[in-house]
Amino acid sequence: MGLLARLKKGARAAARHLGEGEFEAGDRQVICAVCQHAVFDRGSARLNTAAASLLNLDWANRTAHTLLCANCGHVLWFVKRPSRLIR
């Protein structure tokens, strides 16, 4: 893969992940359960377990996908990554 192709691929990936936006999960738009806001910032969190931490294997734990409400700060957790809605 050439340099230009890699730069284009990186730019597309960055555009998908940057900034706040609206998301859907399970074919439904995600709405904050606290304030009914629809704009979120995407993130992720490691699901650490005591056994893995004891053995210094935290890197082997699963990752959850999170959406942080841009209005009230409530955090929603997902196993499957929510999709950004393009409007």
matplotlib code that plots the C-alpha trace (Angstrom):
import matplotlib.pyplot as plt

x = [0.0, 1.4, 1.9, -1.1, -3.4, -2.4, -2.9, -6.4, -7.3, -6.0, -8.0, -11.2, -10.7, -10.0, -13.1, -15.3, -13.9, -13.5, -15.9, -19.3, -22.1, -25.3, -25.1, -27.3, -27.2, -29.4, -31.0, -32.2, -30.9, -29.1, -30.8, -29.5, -31.6, -31.1, -31.6, -33.0, -30.1, -28.9, -25.3, -22.5, -18.7, -17.3, -14.8, -13.8, -12.9, -11.0, -13.1, -10.5, -10.8, -9.2, -7.5, -6.0, -4.8, -3.2, -1.3, -0.4, -2.5, -4.8, -4.1, -6.0, -9.3, -12.1, -12.9, -16.3, -17.5, -18.8, -20.8, -20.6, -23.6, -22.5, -25.2, -25.2, -22.1, -24.0, -22.0, -23.6, -21.8, -21.9, -20.4, -20.9, -19.6, -22.4, -22.5, -22.2, -25.3, -24.3, -26.7]
y = [0.0, 3.3, 6.4, 8.3, 5.3, 5.0, 8.7, 8.5, 5.5, 7.2, 10.4, 8.4, 6.5, 9.8, 11.4, 8.5, 8.7, 12.4, 14.7, 14.3, 12.8, 10.8, 7.0, 3.9, 0.5, -2.4, -0.4, 2.3, 5.7, 6.0, 8.5, 9.4, 7.8, 10.7, 13.8, 12.5, 14.1, 12.4, 13.7, 11.6, 11.4, 7.9, 6.1, 2.7, 1.1, -2.1, -4.6, -5.7, -8.9, -9.6, -12.8, -11.1, -8.1, -10.5, -12.2, -8.9, -9.9, -6.8, -6.5, -9.8, -8.5, -7.5, -3.9, -2.2, 0.6, 3.7, 6.7, 9.8, 12.2, 15.6, 17.2, 15.6, 13.3, 10.0, 7.1, 4.3, 0.9, -1.4, -4.8, -4.2, -0.9, 1.7, 3.0, 6.8, 8.2, 10.3, 13.2]
z = [0.0, -1.0, 1.2, -0.4, 0.1, 3.7, 4.3, 2.8, 4.9, 8.0, 7.3, 6.7, 10.0, 11.9, 10.5, 11.7, 15.2, 15.9, 17.6, 19.0, 17.0, 17.0, 17.2, 16.7, 18.4, 17.5, 14.6, 17.1, 17.7, 21.1, 23.4, 26.9, 29.6, 31.9, 29.8, 26.5, 24.6, 21.4, 21.0, 22.4, 22.4, 21.7, 23.9, 25.2, 28.5, 29.5, 31.4, 34.0, 36.0, 39.3, 38.0, 35.0, 37.1, 39.6, 36.8, 35.1, 32.1, 31.9, 28.2, 27.6, 29.0, 26.8, 25.9, 26.2, 23.9, 25.7, 24.7, 26.9, 26.8, 25.6, 27.7, 31.1, 31.1, 31.6, 30.3, 28.3, 27.9, 24.9, 24.0, 20.3, 18.9, 18.2, 14.7, 14.0, 12.3, 9.2, 8.7]

ax = plt.figure().add_subplot(projection="3d")
ax.plot(x, y, z, "-o")
ax.set_aspect("equal")
plt.show()
